[in-house]
């Protein structure tokens, strides 16, 4: 299969899982919430959506591994080809009835993302990209923001909900950005945050303590929309290191602020 065929497959798979999630959102209640660890929630919806996705992709090519949030399949080769799957990015939003969550699917070779789809379930919006083919929302091509000065920007981030060892450094970054941007937003789905950077809604996004499945499809969207993506050190190990800085023209200034404190 070529990358366009992969993209079509990922799009169909994401929308199928999204339809299931949408149906379940109408009858979900708090008794169905489970905890992977303190503050880290999950539900049967995440698990069943992931099973649906893995079942759809598993038979295509047995040499392709899986990196999945709920560990439905655990056959990853970090240096080879992998399907990278987040069946429900923004679970806390979902379980509390906030309509901002997504399905994020990607195909990567090592740390190079080749194709990715982010499906905003409540809005029925599909963001997609293939390497070398641009970034798109449906049939609309995306382009990152041209705002280059922090004082012109709106930034997005995520707050840690466990593993708080680095929180003091993070607060210093937030404090400087609060005073030097149009504001900070925390909507609770890294995949959608990155899609919004690709779309130019946000001028930049940064977060630490992420996993590859949180960001794989989103970072390709940003790159294919003309943006830059690095880890907090300015390197290219974001996918497996777990910290990411993404942006349009403001990426450089945003990274400079982060590196002052990190």
N, C-alpha and C positions, 0 to 999 in steps of 0.2 A: 504493500500500500504506500502511495506517496503521501506527502504531508497534507495536501488538501483532503484526501480521503480520510486521513487520521483526524483532521479537524472536524469533518462531517460526522465521523463516528463519535468523537468526544461531545460534539454539540447534541446529537441525538441522545446520547447516554445521560448527559447532564440534565437535559430537559425531561427525560423519563424519570430520573430520580427526583427532579424538582416537582413533577406532578404528584408523586407519592408524598413528598414532604408537604406540599400545599394541602392535600387532602387530610393528612394527619394533623395539620395545624388547627383544623376546625374542631377537633375533638380532644386535643392534647390537654392534659391537666397536670398539676404539680405532683401528683402521686406517682407519675411516671419518671420523675427526675432521678437519676443515679449520679454517683460521685466517683470519678477516677482517683481523685485526691482532693484535699481541702480546696473548695471554691472552683474546682475543675469539673463542670457538669457534663453529663452525657445522657442520652435517652435511647429507647428502642428505635426511635426514628433515625438517629445517626447510624446505628448498627445495621438496620434493615436497608437503608439507602446505600450503605457501603457494600453490603452483600449483593445488591442488585447491580451495582457498577462493576464489581469484580467479576461476577458471573458473566456480564456482557463482554468484558475485555479478555478474560482468562484464556479463551480458546483460540485467540487470533494468532499468537506467536509465543510459543512456550519459552523462547529465549529472553522475553521481556519480563523483568521482575516487577514487583509491586512495592511501593512505599505508601502505606495507608494509615490514617489516623487511628482507626479502631482495630487495626491489626487483624482484619479479616483474612488478609493474605500477607505472608511474611517471607518473601522470596527475593528481597532486594539485593542487587549488586550495585554498590555505590558508584562503581566506575563503568558500569554497563548501561544498557537501556532499562528504563523503569517507567511504569505508569505511576504517577504521583497523584494521590486521591485524597481530597477532603470532602466527605459526603455532605457535610453541613457546617460550613464556616460561619460562626456566629451562633453557636448553640445556646449561649446564655440569652441572646436576644430572642431566639425561637421559643425557649421554654417560658419566657416572660411575656410572650405575645407581642414583641416589638418587630415590626415588619422589615427587618434589615438583616438578611442572611443569604448565603449563597452555596452553590455547589462549585467546587474548583477541581478541575481535572487537567492533567498535563502529561506529555510524553517527554522524557529527558534522556540524554546520554551523558552519564556522569553529572557534572554540574551545568551542562549546556541544555537549556530548555528548547525543544524543537517545535512543539505545538501546545497550545493551552486554551482553555475555555473557562470563563467564570460566568455562571448563570445566577442572576439576581432573582431568586424565586418569587418573592411577593410582587415585584415589579414586572415579571416576565420579560426581562432584558438579558440578552446574550452578548457577552464580550468575548472576542476570540482573536487569536493571532497564530500565525505560523512563521517560522524563521524565514526572514527575507521577504515576507509578504505583507507587511504592515499590520496595524492593529485596528480592530473594527468593533463596532457595536451594531449588530445586525448588518445593514448595508452601508452604514455611515463610517467612514474612515476617521480614526482618532489621531489627535496631535496633542502633545504635551504643552503646558503653559510656557509662554515666552517671558513671564515675569522673572527678572533676574535678581532683584534686590529683595532682601528679607522684608523690608518695609512695605512691599507691594503684595505680599503673599498670604495665603491661607494654608496652613499646614495640618496634617493629620498624623495621629499616632495611636498607640494602644497602651493601656496601662497593665502592668503585670497583676495577675490574680493569684500567683503562688511564686515561690522562689524569689524572695524580696531582697536578696543580698546586694543587688546593684541599685536599689531604689533611690538612695541618696544622690548618687551621680545623675540619675535620670531626672530627679527633681530640679537639679541645677540647670540641666538642659532646658527643661520646660519653663523654668523661671526666665531664662534669657529670651526664649522664643515668645513667651507671653508679652514681653516688653518691646519686642522688635518686629512683630508681624501683625497682620489683621486678626489673628486668632489661631487657636488650636481646636481640632475636633477629634473626638474619640467615639466612633460609631460601632465598633465591636466586630468588624469582619475585615481582617487584613486583606483578603482577596478582593473585596469590593473597594477598600481604600486604594489599593494599587490600580484597580480598574479606573477609579476616579482620577488618579494622577494621570493615567494614560489619556483620559478624556479631557484633561485640563480643568476639571472642577477643583481639584486640589493642586497646589503648586509643588507639594512634596509630601512624603510620608516616611516615617522612621519608626522602628520598633525593635526591641530585643526580646529574647526568649521565645522566638518563633521556631516552627519546624518547617521542613521543606514543603510539606503539603499545604501549609498556610499561604505560601508565597509563590510557588513555582509558576502557575499560570499567570499570576499577576505581574511578576517581574518581566516575563516575555511581553506582555501587553505594553508595559512602560517602554521597554527597549524598542519595540517595533513602532511605537508612537513617537520615537525620536528622543526619548529621555535617557537618563543615566541611572544605573543601579550599582551600588557598592555595598560592602559591609561597613561597619562603623570605623574601621581602620582605613577605608578607601580602597580595599582590595576586592577580589572577586569571589570570595568564599562564602557569600551570604547564604546560599542555598542550604548548606549543611552546618555552617557556624551558628546560624540562628539570629543574627542581627542584620538589619537591612536599612539602607537609605536609598530612596527612590525619588526622582524629581525631574522637572524640566530644567529650564535655565537657572533655577534657584538651587539646584543640587549642590553646587560647589559651596555656596555660603552656608547652606544647611549642614553639610558635612563638616565645615570648619567649626561651627558651634559645637557639634557633637564631639569632635576630636579634642576640644579644649577640656572636656570633663571626663571622657571615657578612657 
